[in-house]
Amino acid sequence: MNSDIVTLKLEEAVKLIPKSTGEDDVNQFIQACDLAIESVEKKNVSILIKYITTKLSGRALEAIKYKDTTKWKKHKKIFNRYF
């Protein structure tokens, strides 16, 4: 393991993720999610993505409500397209 890589516990990574309504906070939300996902062990990424969806409300939640919620890249693409 490279000593420059920091791995966070799942609980710590969840704390990095702000709530998002899909209004003015989308870029900050995406950056925080990217950081959190890059910082956890690969085995925890799918669980973290589920936590990410619990931080959404309003337009942001509506945008992904019926989409596949297992891949962060899909979420990110939707957010970048609509917001």
PDB file of N, CA, C and O in Angstrom:
ATOM      1  N   MET A   1       0.843  -1.188   0.000  1.00  0.00           N
ATOM      2  CA  MET A   1       0.000   0.000   0.000  1.00  0.00           C
ATOM      3  C   MET A   1       0.882   1.244   0.000  1.00  0.00           C
ATOM      4  O   MET A   1       1.853   1.323   0.753  1.00  0.00           O
ATOM      5  N   ASN A   2       0.553   2.185  -0.822  1.00  0.00           N
ATOM      6  CA  ASN A   2       1.289   3.436  -0.915  1.00  0.00           C
ATOM      7  C   ASN A   2       1.025   4.268   0.335  1.00  0.00           C
ATOM      8  O   ASN A   2      -0.129   4.437   0.729  1.00  0.00           O
ATOM      9  N   SER A   3       2.063   4.782   0.957  1.00  0.00           N
ATOM     10  CA  SER A   3       1.903   5.553   2.192  1.00  0.00           C
ATOM     11  C   SER A   3       1.251   6.916   1.954  1.00  0.00           C
ATOM     12  O   SER A   3       0.831   7.568   2.910  1.00  0.00           O
ATOM     13  N   ASP A   4       1.158   7.359   0.693  1.00  0.00           N
ATOM     14  CA  ASP A   4       0.528   8.641   0.386  1.00  0.00           C
ATOM     15  C   ASP A   4      -0.999   8.548   0.316  1.00  0.00           C
ATOM     16  O   ASP A   4      -1.684   9.571   0.317  1.00  0.00           O
ATOM     17  N   ILE A   5      -1.527   7.334   0.257  1.00  0.00           N
ATOM     18  CA  ILE A   5      -2.963   7.137   0.139  1.00  0.00           C
ATOM     19  C   ILE A   5      -3.586   7.058   1.529  1.00  0.00           C
ATOM     20  O   ILE A   5      -3.150   6.279   2.376  1.00  0.00           O
ATOM     21  N   VAL A   6      -4.602   7.870   1.745  1.00  0.00           N
ATOM     22  CA  VAL A   6      -5.311   7.875   3.020  1.00  0.00           C
ATOM     23  C   VAL A   6      -6.614   7.109   2.836  1.00  0.00           C
ATOM     24  O   VAL A   6      -7.390   7.395   1.924  1.00  0.00           O
ATOM     25  N   THR A   7      -6.846   6.138   3.705  1.00  0.00           N
ATOM     26  CA  THR A   7      -8.084   5.382   3.662  1.00  0.00           C
ATOM     27  C   THR A   7      -8.914   5.742   4.879  1.00  0.00           C
ATOM     28  O   THR A   7      -8.439   5.682   6.013  1.00  0.00           O
ATOM     29  N   LEU A   8     -10.160   6.118   4.628  1.00  0.00           N
ATOM     30  CA  LEU A   8     -11.064   6.494   5.707  1.00  0.00           C
ATOM     31  C   LEU A   8     -12.005   5.346   6.034  1.00  0.00           C
ATOM     32  O   LEU A   8     -12.335   4.528   5.174  1.00  0.00           O
ATOM     33  N   LYS A   9     -12.428   5.299   7.280  1.00  0.00           N
ATOM     34  CA  LYS A   9     -13.484   4.371   7.655  1.00  0.00           C
ATOM     35  C   LYS A   9     -14.761   4.863   6.996  1.00  0.00           C
ATOM     36  O   LYS A   9     -14.900   6.052   6.706  1.00  0.00           O
ATOM     37  N   LEU A  10     -15.683   3.959   6.765  1.00  0.00           N
ATOM     38  CA  LEU A  10     -16.939   4.308   6.114  1.00  0.00           C
ATOM     39  C   LEU A  10     -17.663   5.428   6.857  1.00  0.00           C
ATOM     40  O   LEU A  10     -18.182   6.354   6.233  1.00  0.00           O
ATOM     41  N   GLU A  11     -17.699   5.347   8.174  1.00  0.00           N
ATOM     42  CA  GLU A  11     -18.390   6.359   8.982  1.00  0.00           C
ATOM     43  C   GLU A  11     -17.783   7.750   8.787  1.00  0.00           C
ATOM     44  O   GLU A  11     -18.500   8.750   8.743  1.00  0.00           O
ATOM     45  N   GLU A  12     -16.456   7.799   8.672  1.00  0.00           N
ATOM     46  CA  GLU A  12     -15.773   9.078   8.464  1.00  0.00           C
ATOM     47  C   GLU A  12     -16.076   9.636   7.078  1.00  0.00           C
ATOM     48  O   GLU A  12     -16.276  10.840   6.916  1.00  0.00           O
ATOM     49  N   ALA A  13     -16.110   8.761   6.089  1.00  0.00           N
ATOM     50  CA  ALA A  13     -16.393   9.190   4.720  1.00  0.00           C
ATOM     51  C   ALA A  13     -17.810   9.745   4.601  1.00  0.00           C
ATOM     52  O   ALA A  13     -18.036  10.731   3.899  1.00  0.00           O
ATOM     53  N   VAL A  14     -18.757   9.117   5.280  1.00  0.00           N
ATOM     54  CA  VAL A  14     -20.144   9.585   5.238  1.00  0.00           C
ATOM     55  C   VAL A  14     -20.247  11.006   5.783  1.00  0.00           C
ATOM     56  O   VAL A  14     -21.038  11.806   5.283  1.00  0.00           O
ATOM     57  N   LYS A  15     -19.460  11.321   6.794  1.00  0.00           N
ATOM     58  CA  LYS A  15     -19.484  12.661   7.395  1.00  0.00           C
ATOM     59  C   LYS A  15     -18.996  13.742   6.427  1.00  0.00           C
ATOM     60  O   LYS A  15     -19.323  14.915   6.604  1.00  0.00           O
ATOM     61  N   LEU A  16     -18.227  13.366   5.417  1.00  0.00           N
ATOM     62  CA  LEU A  16     -17.727  14.325   4.427  1.00  0.00           C
ATOM     63  C   LEU A  16     -18.812  14.790   3.460  1.00  0.00           C
ATOM     64  O   LEU A  16     -18.676  15.838   2.829  1.00  0.00           O
ATOM     65  N   ILE A  17     -19.875  14.023   3.344  1.00  0.00           N
ATOM     66  CA  ILE A  17     -20.881  14.273   2.317  1.00  0.00           C
ATOM     67  C   ILE A  17     -21.956  15.231   2.827  1.00  0.00           C
ATOM     68  O   ILE A  17     -22.670  14.915   3.779  1.00  0.00           O
ATOM     69  N   PRO A  18     -22.071  16.401   2.196  1.00  0.00           N
ATOM     70  CA  PRO A  18     -23.104  17.359   2.616  1.00  0.00           C
ATOM     71  C   PRO A  18     -24.465  16.972   2.035  1.00  0.00           C
ATOM     72  O   PRO A  18     -24.551  16.125   1.146  1.00  0.00           O
ATOM     73  N   LYS A  19     -25.498  17.585   2.534  1.00  0.00           N
ATOM     74  CA  LYS A  19     -26.826  17.407   1.949  1.00  0.00           C
ATOM     75  C   LYS A  19     -26.880  18.217   0.663  1.00  0.00           C
ATOM     76  O   LYS A  19     -26.209  19.241   0.531  1.00  0.00           O
ATOM     77  N   SER A  20     -27.689  17.748  -0.288  1.00  0.00           N
ATOM     78  CA  SER A  20     -27.817  18.462  -1.555  1.00  0.00           C
ATOM     79  C   SER A  20     -29.271  18.484  -2.000  1.00  0.00           C
ATOM     80  O   SER A  20     -29.971  17.472  -1.948  1.00  0.00           O
ATOM     81  N   THR A  21     -29.704  19.647  -2.434  1.00  0.00           N
ATOM     82  CA  THR A  21     -31.060  19.816  -2.957  1.00  0.00           C
ATOM     83  C   THR A  21     -31.071  19.921  -4.479  1.00  0.00           C
ATOM     84  O   THR A  21     -32.129  19.895  -5.107  1.00  0.00           O
ATOM     85  N   GLY A  22     -29.879  20.039  -5.063  1.00  0.00           N
ATOM     86  CA  GLY A  22     -29.792  20.226  -6.505  1.00  0.00           C
ATOM     87  C   GLY A  22     -29.848  21.687  -6.897  1.00  0.00           C
ATOM     88  O   GLY A  22     -29.972  22.008  -8.079  1.00  0.00           O
ATOM     89  N   GLU A  23     -29.758  22.559  -5.940  1.00  0.00           N
ATOM     90  CA  GLU A  23     -29.785  23.993  -6.232  1.00  0.00           C
ATOM     91  C   GLU A  23     -28.345  24.498  -6.400  1.00  0.00           C
ATOM     92  O   GLU A  23     -27.659  24.076  -7.332  1.00  0.00           O
ATOM     93  N   ASP A  24     -27.883  25.370  -5.541  1.00  0.00           N
ATOM     94  CA  ASP A  24     -26.562  25.989  -5.679  1.00  0.00           C
ATOM     95  C   ASP A  24     -25.410  25.120  -5.189  1.00  0.00           C
ATOM     96  O   ASP A  24     -24.246  25.467  -5.393  1.00  0.00           O
ATOM     97  N   ASP A  25     -25.712  24.013  -4.556  1.00  0.00           N
ATOM     98  CA  ASP A  25     -24.689  23.238  -3.865  1.00  0.00           C
ATOM     99  C   ASP A  25     -24.173  22.022  -4.629  1.00  0.00           C
ATOM    100  O   ASP A  25     -23.471  21.195  -4.046  1.00  0.00           O
ATOM    101  N   VAL A  26     -24.492  21.890  -5.894  1.00  0.00           N
ATOM    102  CA  VAL A  26     -24.190  20.663  -6.634  1.00  0.00           C
ATOM    103  C   VAL A  26     -22.692  20.422  -6.804  1.00  0.00           C
ATOM    104  O   VAL A  26     -22.232  19.303  -6.576  1.00  0.00           O
ATOM    105  N   ASN A  27     -21.922  21.426  -7.195  1.00  0.00           N
ATOM    106  CA  ASN A  27     -20.481  21.221  -7.396  1.00  0.00           C
ATOM    107  C   ASN A  27     -19.785  20.827  -6.100  1.00  0.00           C
ATOM    108  O   ASN A  27     -18.932  19.939  -6.094  1.00  0.00           O
ATOM    109  N   GLN A  28     -20.145  21.478  -5.015  1.00  0.00           N
ATOM    110  CA  GLN A  28     -19.572  21.131  -3.713  1.00  0.00           C
ATOM    111  C   GLN A  28     -19.940  19.694  -3.345  1.00  0.00           C
ATOM    112  O   GLN A  28     -19.105  18.946  -2.835  1.00  0.00           O
ATOM    113  N   PHE A  29     -21.178  19.316  -3.602  1.00  0.00           N
ATOM    114  CA  PHE A  29     -21.645  17.965  -3.316  1.00  0.00           C
ATOM    115  C   PHE A  29     -20.856  16.933  -4.121  1.00  0.00           C
ATOM    116  O   PHE A  29     -20.402  15.930  -3.570  1.00  0.00           O
ATOM    117  N   ILE A  30     -20.693  17.174  -5.414  1.00  0.00           N
ATOM    118  CA  ILE A  30     -19.956  16.250  -6.282  1.00  0.00           C
ATOM    119  C   ILE A  30     -18.508  16.112  -5.818  1.00  0.00           C
ATOM    120  O   ILE A  30     -17.989  14.998  -5.745  1.00  0.00           O
ATOM    121  N   GLN A  31     -17.857  17.217  -5.506  1.00  0.00           N
ATOM    122  CA  GLN A  31     -16.466  17.167  -5.042  1.00  0.00           C
ATOM    123  C   GLN A  31     -16.341  16.393  -3.736  1.00  0.00           C
ATOM    124  O   GLN A  31     -15.410  15.606  -3.568  1.00  0.00           O
ATOM    125  N   ALA A  32     -17.263  16.609  -2.819  1.00  0.00           N
ATOM    126  CA  ALA A  32     -17.225  15.902  -1.534  1.00  0.00           C
ATOM    127  C   ALA A  32     -17.444  14.407  -1.736  1.00  0.00           C
ATOM    128  O   ALA A  32     -16.779  13.587  -1.102  1.00  0.00           O
ATOM    129  N   CYS A  33     -18.371  14.053  -2.611  1.00  0.00           N
ATOM    130  CA  CYS A  33     -18.628  12.637  -2.892  1.00  0.00           C
ATOM    131  C   CYS A  33     -17.427  11.982  -3.565  1.00  0.00           C
ATOM    132  O   CYS A  33     -17.058  10.859  -3.222  1.00  0.00           O
ATOM    133  N   ASP A  34     -16.815  12.681  -4.525  1.00  0.00           N
ATOM    134  CA  ASP A  34     -15.604  12.157  -5.172  1.00  0.00           C
ATOM    135  C   ASP A  34     -14.526  11.865  -4.131  1.00  0.00           C
ATOM    136  O   ASP A  34     -13.919  10.794  -4.140  1.00  0.00           O
ATOM    137  N   LEU A  35     -14.293  12.814  -3.244  1.00  0.00           N
ATOM    138  CA  LEU A  35     -13.284  12.643  -2.200  1.00  0.00           C
ATOM    139  C   LEU A  35     -13.624  11.468  -1.299  1.00  0.00           C
ATOM    140  O   LEU A  35     -12.758  10.650  -0.991  1.00  0.00           O
ATOM    141  N   ALA A  36     -14.870  11.378  -0.877  1.00  0.00           N
ATOM    142  CA  ALA A  36     -15.286  10.290   0.008  1.00  0.00           C
ATOM    143  C   ALA A  36     -15.111   8.936  -0.670  1.00  0.00           C
ATOM    144  O   ALA A  36     -14.600   7.998  -0.058  1.00  0.00           O
ATOM    145  N   ILE A  37     -15.529   8.827  -1.918  1.00  0.00           N
ATOM    146  CA  ILE A  37     -15.429   7.555  -2.639  1.00  0.00           C
ATOM    147  C   ILE A  37     -13.978   7.156  -2.861  1.00  0.00           C
ATOM    148  O   ILE A  37     -13.633   5.981  -2.742  1.00  0.00           O
ATOM    149  N   GLU A  38     -13.128   8.123  -3.181  1.00  0.00           N
ATOM    150  CA  GLU A  38     -11.708   7.834  -3.384  1.00  0.00           C
ATOM    151  C   GLU A  38     -11.005   7.456  -2.086  1.00  0.00           C
ATOM    152  O   GLU A  38      -9.933   6.851  -2.112  1.00  0.00           O
ATOM    153  N   SER A  39     -11.602   7.810  -0.954  1.00  0.00           N
ATOM    154  CA  SER A  39     -10.940   7.639   0.335  1.00  0.00           C
ATOM    155  C   SER A  39     -11.325   6.374   1.093  1.00  0.00           C
ATOM    156  O   SER A  39     -10.719   6.068   2.120  1.00  0.00           O
ATOM    157  N   VAL A  40     -12.317   5.633   0.609  1.00  0.00           N
ATOM    158  CA  VAL A  40     -12.711   4.404   1.309  1.00  0.00           C
ATOM    159  C   VAL A  40     -12.171   3.185   0.571  1.00  0.00           C
ATOM    160  O   VAL A  40     -11.792   3.261  -0.598  1.00  0.00           O
ATOM    161  N   GLU A  41     -12.146   2.067   1.278  1.00  0.00           N
ATOM    162  CA  GLU A  41     -11.750   0.813   0.642  1.00  0.00           C
ATOM    163  C   GLU A  41     -12.789   0.456  -0.417  1.00  0.00           C
ATOM    164  O   GLU A  41     -13.975   0.746  -0.259  1.00  0.00           O
ATOM    165  N   LYS A  42     -12.332  -0.174  -1.495  1.00  0.00           N
ATOM    166  CA  LYS A  42     -13.223  -0.515  -2.609  1.00  0.00           C
ATOM    167  C   LYS A  42     -14.439  -1.313  -2.150  1.00  0.00           C
ATOM    168  O   LYS A  42     -15.531  -1.149  -2.693  1.00  0.00           O
ATOM    169  N   LYS A  43     -14.256  -2.170  -1.159  1.00  0.00           N
ATOM    170  CA  LYS A  43     -15.373  -3.001  -0.687  1.00  0.00           C
ATOM    171  C   LYS A  43     -16.493  -2.165  -0.058  1.00  0.00           C
ATOM    172  O   LYS A  43     -17.618  -2.649   0.067  1.00  0.00           O
ATOM    173  N   ASN A  44     -16.206  -0.927   0.335  1.00  0.00           N
ATOM    174  CA  ASN A  44     -17.201  -0.064   0.972  1.00  0.00           C
ATOM    175  C   ASN A  44     -17.853   0.947   0.031  1.00  0.00           C
ATOM    176  O   ASN A  44     -18.755   1.677   0.442  1.00  0.00           O
ATOM    177  N   VAL A  45     -17.413   0.999  -1.212  1.00  0.00           N
ATOM    178  CA  VAL A  45     -17.918   2.011  -2.143  1.00  0.00           C
ATOM    179  C   VAL A  45     -19.417   1.863  -2.385  1.00  0.00           C
ATOM    180  O   VAL A  45     -20.133   2.864  -2.372  1.00  0.00           O
ATOM    181  N   SER A  46     -19.909   0.659  -2.603  1.00  0.00           N
ATOM    182  CA  SER A  46     -21.341   0.495  -2.890  1.00  0.00           C
ATOM    183  C   SER A  46     -22.204   0.915  -1.705  1.00  0.00           C
ATOM    184  O   SER A  46     -23.287   1.467  -1.897  1.00  0.00           O
ATOM    185  N   ILE A  47     -21.745   0.663  -0.501  1.00  0.00           N
ATOM    186  CA  ILE A  47     -22.480   1.095   0.690  1.00  0.00           C
ATOM    187  C   ILE A  47     -22.444   2.615   0.787  1.00  0.00           C
ATOM    188  O   ILE A  47     -23.453   3.243   1.107  1.00  0.00           O
ATOM    189  N   LEU A  48     -21.292   3.204   0.512  1.00  0.00           N
ATOM    190  CA  LEU A  48     -21.158   4.658   0.558  1.00  0.00           C
ATOM    191  C   LEU A  48     -22.097   5.325  -0.446  1.00  0.00           C
ATOM    192  O   LEU A  48     -22.682   6.366  -0.146  1.00  0.00           O
ATOM    193  N   ILE A  49     -22.242   4.747  -1.613  1.00  0.00           N
ATOM    194  CA  ILE A  49     -23.145   5.304  -2.621  1.00  0.00           C
ATOM    195  C   ILE A  49     -24.584   5.308  -2.105  1.00  0.00           C
ATOM    196  O   ILE A  49     -25.338   6.242  -2.380  1.00  0.00           O
ATOM    197  N   LYS A  50     -24.962   4.288  -1.372  1.00  0.00           N
ATOM    198  CA  LYS A  50     -26.302   4.269  -0.768  1.00  0.00           C
ATOM    199  C   LYS A  50     -26.445   5.398   0.246  1.00  0.00           C
ATOM    200  O   LYS A  50     -27.493   6.039   0.317  1.00  0.00           O
ATOM    201  N   TYR A  51     -25.404   5.643   1.024  1.00  0.00           N
ATOM    202  CA  TYR A  51     -25.426   6.766   1.962  1.00  0.00           C
ATOM    203  C   TYR A  51     -25.534   8.096   1.222  1.00  0.00           C
ATOM    204  O   TYR A  51     -26.235   9.004   1.668  1.00  0.00           O
ATOM    205  N   ILE A  52     -24.842   8.207   0.099  1.00  0.00           N
ATOM    206  CA  ILE A  52     -24.895   9.435  -0.696  1.00  0.00           C
ATOM    207  C   ILE A  52     -26.335   9.750  -1.081  1.00  0.00           C
ATOM    208  O   ILE A  52     -26.758  10.903  -0.998  1.00  0.00           O
ATOM    209  N   THR A  53     -27.086   8.748  -1.499  1.00  0.00           N
ATOM    210  CA  THR A  53     -28.465   9.001  -1.919  1.00  0.00           C
ATOM    211  C   THR A  53     -29.343   9.468  -0.759  1.00  0.00           C
ATOM    212  O   THR A  53     -30.352  10.137  -0.982  1.00  0.00           O
ATOM    213  N   THR A  54     -28.976   9.125   0.467  1.00  0.00           N
ATOM    214  CA  THR A  54     -29.761   9.591   1.624  1.00  0.00           C
ATOM    215  C   THR A  54     -29.523  11.069   1.906  1.00  0.00           C
ATOM    216  O   THR A  54     -30.273  11.681   2.665  1.00  0.00           O
ATOM    217  N   LYS A  55     -28.499  11.641   1.310  1.00  0.00           N
ATOM    218  CA  LYS A  55     -28.182  13.060   1.505  1.00  0.00           C
ATOM    219  C   LYS A  55     -28.893  13.957   0.491  1.00  0.00           C
ATOM    220  O   LYS A  55     -28.756  15.179   0.537  1.00  0.00           O
ATOM    221  N   LEU A  56     -29.642  13.357  -0.413  1.00  0.00           N
ATOM    222  CA  LEU A  56     -30.309  14.112  -1.471  1.00  0.00           C
ATOM    223  C   LEU A  56     -31.747  14.453  -1.112  1.00  0.00           C
ATOM    224  O   LEU A  56     -32.438  13.692  -0.435  1.00  0.00           O
ATOM    225  N   SER A  57     -32.177  15.614  -1.583  1.00  0.00           N
ATOM    226  CA  SER A  57     -33.576  16.012  -1.457  1.00  0.00           C
ATOM    227  C   SER A  57     -33.917  16.933  -2.621  1.00  0.00           C
ATOM    228  O   SER A  57     -33.036  17.321  -3.390  1.00  0.00           O
ATOM    229  N   GLY A  58     -35.173  17.277  -2.749  1.00  0.00           N
ATOM    230  CA  GLY A  58     -35.590  18.211  -3.788  1.00  0.00           C
ATOM    231  C   GLY A  58     -35.259  17.746  -5.194  1.00  0.00           C
ATOM    232  O   GLY A  58     -35.428  16.573  -5.529  1.00  0.00           O
ATOM    233  N   ARG A  59     -34.785  18.676  -6.013  1.00  0.00           N
ATOM    234  CA  ARG A  59     -34.472  18.386  -7.419  1.00  0.00           C
ATOM    235  C   ARG A  59     -33.401  17.315  -7.570  1.00  0.00           C
ATOM    236  O   ARG A  59     -33.460  16.505  -8.494  1.00  0.00           O
ATOM    237  N   ALA A  60     -32.424  17.306  -6.668  1.00  0.00           N
ATOM    238  CA  ALA A  60     -31.343  16.322  -6.758  1.00  0.00           C
ATOM    239  C   ALA A  60     -31.885  14.904  -6.588  1.00  0.00           C
ATOM    240  O   ALA A  60     -31.499  13.996  -7.325  1.00  0.00           O
ATOM    241  N   LEU A  61     -32.765  14.717  -5.634  1.00  0.00           N
ATOM    242  CA  LEU A  61     -33.364  13.396  -5.419  1.00  0.00           C
ATOM    243  C   LEU A  61     -34.255  13.010  -6.591  1.00  0.00           C
ATOM    244  O   LEU A  61     -34.231  11.863  -7.039  1.00  0.00           O
ATOM    245  N   GLU A  62     -35.033  13.948  -7.085  1.00  0.00           N
ATOM    246  CA  GLU A  62     -35.915  13.668  -8.222  1.00  0.00           C
ATOM    247  C   GLU A  62     -35.124  13.238  -9.459  1.00  0.00           C
ATOM    248  O   GLU A  62     -35.586  12.396 -10.228  1.00  0.00           O
ATOM    249  N   ALA A  63     -33.941  13.809  -9.650  1.00  0.00           N
ATOM    250  CA  ALA A  63     -33.129  13.500 -10.832  1.00  0.00           C
ATOM    251  C   ALA A  63     -32.655  12.053 -10.856  1.00  0.00           C
ATOM    252  O   ALA A  63     -32.471  11.483 -11.931  1.00  0.00           O
ATOM    253  N   ILE A  64     -32.456  11.450  -9.689  1.00  0.00           N
ATOM    254  CA  ILE A  64     -31.929  10.076  -9.660  1.00  0.00           C
ATOM    255  C   ILE A  64     -32.900   9.071  -9.058  1.00  0.00           C
ATOM    256  O   ILE A  64     -32.573   7.893  -8.915  1.00  0.00           O
ATOM    257  N   LYS A  65     -34.066   9.528  -8.714  1.00  0.00           N
ATOM    258  CA  LYS A  65     -35.041   8.718  -7.978  1.00  0.00           C
ATOM    259  C   LYS A  65     -35.248   7.319  -8.565  1.00  0.00           C
ATOM    260  O   LYS A  65     -35.253   6.340  -7.818  1.00  0.00           O
ATOM    261  N   TYR A  66     -35.414   7.205  -9.855  1.00  0.00           N
ATOM    262  CA  TYR A  66     -35.709   5.918 -10.485  1.00  0.00           C
ATOM    263  C   TYR A  66     -34.538   5.382 -11.301  1.00  0.00           C
ATOM    264  O   TYR A  66     -34.712   4.525 -12.167  1.00  0.00           O
ATOM    265  N   LYS A  67     -33.360   5.888 -11.018  1.00  0.00           N
ATOM    266  CA  LYS A  67     -32.161   5.460 -11.742  1.00  0.00           C
ATOM    267  C   LYS A  67     -31.421   4.378 -10.960  1.00  0.00           C
ATOM    268  O   LYS A  67     -31.687   4.158  -9.779  1.00  0.00           O
ATOM    269  N   ASP A  68     -30.497   3.712 -11.630  1.00  0.00           N
ATOM    270  CA  ASP A  68     -29.623   2.736 -10.981  1.00  0.00           C
ATOM    271  C   ASP A  68     -28.766   3.481  -9.968  1.00  0.00           C
ATOM    272  O   ASP A  68     -27.985   4.356 -10.343  1.00  0.00           O
ATOM    273  N   THR A  69     -28.901   3.148  -8.703  1.00  0.00           N
ATOM    274  CA  THR A  69     -28.197   3.890  -7.657  1.00  0.00           C
ATOM    275  C   THR A  69     -26.957   3.171  -7.152  1.00  0.00           C
ATOM    276  O   THR A  69     -26.496   3.441  -6.043  1.00  0.00           O
ATOM    277  N   THR A  70     -26.412   2.266  -7.946  1.00  0.00           N
ATOM    278  CA  THR A  70     -25.244   1.519  -7.484  1.00  0.00           C
ATOM    279  C   THR A  70     -23.922   2.049  -8.032  1.00  0.00           C
ATOM    280  O   THR A  70     -22.857   1.611  -7.596  1.00  0.00           O
ATOM    281  N   LYS A  71     -23.971   2.977  -8.971  1.00  0.00           N
ATOM    282  CA  LYS A  71     -22.745   3.492  -9.593  1.00  0.00           C
ATOM    283  C   LYS A  71     -22.642   5.006  -9.427  1.00  0.00           C
ATOM    284  O   LYS A  71     -23.523   5.742  -9.870  1.00  0.00           O
ATOM    285  N   TRP A  72     -21.578   5.465  -8.793  1.00  0.00           N
ATOM    286  CA  TRP A  72     -21.385   6.899  -8.587  1.00  0.00           C
ATOM    287  C   TRP A  72     -21.210   7.636  -9.910  1.00  0.00           C
ATOM    288  O   TRP A  72     -21.687   8.762 -10.054  1.00  0.00           O
ATOM    289  N   LYS A  73     -20.530   7.018 -10.882  1.00  0.00           N
ATOM    290  CA  LYS A  73     -20.314   7.688 -12.169  1.00  0.00           C
ATOM    291  C   LYS A  73     -21.642   8.051 -12.832  1.00  0.00           C
ATOM    292  O   LYS A  73     -21.753   9.096 -13.473  1.00  0.00           O
ATOM    293  N   LYS A  74     -22.647   7.189 -12.679  1.00  0.00           N
ATOM    294  CA  LYS A  74     -23.964   7.480 -13.252  1.00  0.00           C
ATOM    295  C   LYS A  74     -24.618   8.649 -12.525  1.00  0.00           C
ATOM    296  O   LYS A  74     -25.189   9.536 -13.161  1.00  0.00           O
ATOM    297  N   HIS A  75     -24.539   8.656 -11.206  1.00  0.00           N
ATOM    298  CA  HIS A  75     -25.077   9.770 -10.423  1.00  0.00           C
ATOM    299  C   HIS A  75     -24.415  11.075 -10.870  1.00  0.00           C
ATOM    300  O   HIS A  75     -25.087  12.068 -11.151  1.00  0.00           O
ATOM    301  N   LYS A  76     -23.106  11.049 -10.928  1.00  0.00           N
ATOM    302  CA  LYS A  76     -22.331  12.245 -11.261  1.00  0.00           C
ATOM    303  C   LYS A  76     -22.693  12.767 -12.653  1.00  0.00           C
ATOM    304  O   LYS A  76     -22.834  13.973 -12.854  1.00  0.00           O
ATOM    305  N   LYS A  77     -22.842  11.858 -13.601  1.00  0.00           N
ATOM    306  CA  LYS A  77     -23.205  12.239 -14.964  1.00  0.00           C
ATOM    307  C   LYS A  77     -24.581  12.915 -14.980  1.00  0.00           C
ATOM    308  O   LYS A  77     -24.774  13.920 -15.664  1.00  0.00           O
ATOM    309  N   ILE A  78     -25.525  12.365 -14.229  1.00  0.00           N
ATOM    310  CA  ILE A  78     -26.866  12.952 -14.152  1.00  0.00           C
ATOM    311  C   ILE A  78     -26.798  14.347 -13.539  1.00  0.00           C
ATOM    312  O   ILE A  78     -27.402  15.284 -14.062  1.00  0.00           O
ATOM    313  N   PHE A  79     -26.066  14.490 -12.431  1.00  0.00           N
ATOM    314  CA  PHE A  79     -25.955  15.794 -11.773  1.00  0.00           C
ATOM    315  C   PHE A  79     -25.316  16.824 -12.696  1.00  0.00           C
ATOM    316  O   PHE A  79     -25.770  17.966 -12.768  1.00  0.00           O
ATOM    317  N   ASN A  80     -24.268  16.420 -13.398  1.00  0.00           N
ATOM    318  CA  ASN A  80     -23.597  17.358 -14.308  1.00  0.00           C
ATOM    319  C   ASN A  80     -24.496  17.750 -15.480  1.00  0.00           C
ATOM    320  O   ASN A  80     -24.423  18.879 -15.964  1.00  0.00           O
ATOM    321  N   ARG A  81     -25.329  16.842 -15.930  1.00  0.00           N
ATOM    322  CA  ARG A  81     -26.220  17.116 -17.055  1.00  0.00           C
ATOM    323  C   ARG A  81     -27.370  18.047 -16.656  1.00  0.00           C
ATOM    324  O   ARG A  81     -27.703  18.977 -17.390  1.00  0.00           O
ATOM    325  N   TYR A  82     -27.963  17.796 -15.509  1.00  0.00           N
ATOM    326  CA  TYR A  82     -29.168  18.536 -15.121  1.00  0.00           C
ATOM    327  C   TYR A  82     -28.910  19.773 -14.275  1.00  0.00           C
ATOM    328  O   TYR A  82     -29.767  20.651 -14.182  1.00  0.00           O
ATOM    329  N   PHE A  83     -27.740  19.848 -13.660  1.00  0.00           N
ATOM    330  CA  PHE A  83     -27.492  20.973 -12.761  1.00  0.00           C
ATOM    331  C   PHE A  83     -26.247  21.683 -13.191  1.00  0.00           C
ATOM    332  O   PHE A  83     -25.851  22.668 -12.568  1.00  0.00           O
TER     333      PHE A  83
END
